[in-house]
Amino acid sequence: MNDTLLDEIISLNDESFHLSIQKYTNGYFVSISEGSKHTLGSISLSLKQSNIVNTTIITPSRFSPMIPQLISELASESSNGIGLSSVYLTKDIKPETAISLIEIIKSHLKKL
């Protein structure tokens, strides 16, 4: 595995998600897709300036709309720069699944 790229399948509560994280010198691109295939979904962009993170939703999500925003903000905060997320979901996910996904992403961002 490249030290700037993470690509794995995560299984949570009988659901699988394809997680991909690309590290750049000034930020992260985090992609999560329901299922095992890479699929683009809703897109959220966050930028950290000083101690404030500003977020723009480029393509809104039909399902679990806060997830893409939280992931891009987490990536931006972790990199002190740009956080870009793509989240593809086919249905709303349970709160405990969302919390687990966020925790997994957070732990990977700390390692990269």
N, C-alpha and C positions, 0 to 999 in steps of 0.2 A: 504494500500500500504506500502510495506517495504521502509524504508528511503534510501536504497541503490539500489532500483530497480524502474524503471519507465516503464510502459507498456501501450501504448495508441494508438488509431486510430486517425489520423489527416486527415481532409478533406480540400483540397485546390483546388480551381478552378475546381470543378467537378472530382477531383482525390482523392483517399484515399491512405494513407501510414500508415503502421504499424511501430511505433517507439518503440524501447526498449533500455533502457540505464541501464547498470549494473555498479555500482560504486565499486571499489576495493580500498584498502588502498594506492596503488601506481599507480592508473590509472582508465580508463573507457573503457568499451566495448559498442559501440553504433551500433545498428542494425536498418536499415530502409529498409522496403520492400514495393514495390508498391502493392497495394491491401490490404486485411485484414489478410492474413496468414503470419506467420513467414517463411521467405525463406532466406537462405544464398545466398550471391551474391559476388561481387568483394570485396576483402579484402585489406585493407591498414593499415600499422602499423607505428606509429610515436612515437618518443622518445625525450623528452626534456632533454637536457644536458646543464647546465649553462643557457645561454640566446638563445640557438640555438635549433630548432626543426628539427630533421632528420626524413625523411619519406621513407619507402620502400613500393612499391606496390607489394603485394604478388600474388593477382589474379586480372588482369586488368579488367576494365569495358568496355563493348561494347557500352554503352549508358552513356552520360554525365560523361566522365571519370574524371573530376576534383572533382566531389562531394565526392567520398570516401576519397580522399586525404585531402580535406578541412575539412571533419568531423573528421578524425583521428588527424589532426594537431590541431583542435580546442579542442578536448578532451585531447590531450597531454598538450597543453598550460594551460587548466583549471585545470589539476591535478598536474602539474609540474612533470609529469612522463610519463607513457605509455598511448597512445591512440590507440585503435584498432577499426576499423570500418568495417562493412559489409553492402554493399548497393546493393539491388536487384531492378533493373529497367527493364521494358520490352520495353521501348522506351526512346528517349531523352526527358527530361522535359524542360519546358519553363524556361527562366532565372528568371522570377518573382516568379515561384513556387520554384525554387532552393533557391532563396534568402529568401523566407518565411520559408522554411524548416531549413535552417541554423540558422535563427533568433530564431525559436522555440527551436531548439537543444541547442543553446547558452543560452537561458533563463532557460531551464531545468538544464543544467550543473551548472549554478550559484546557483540553489536551492538545488541540491543534496549535 
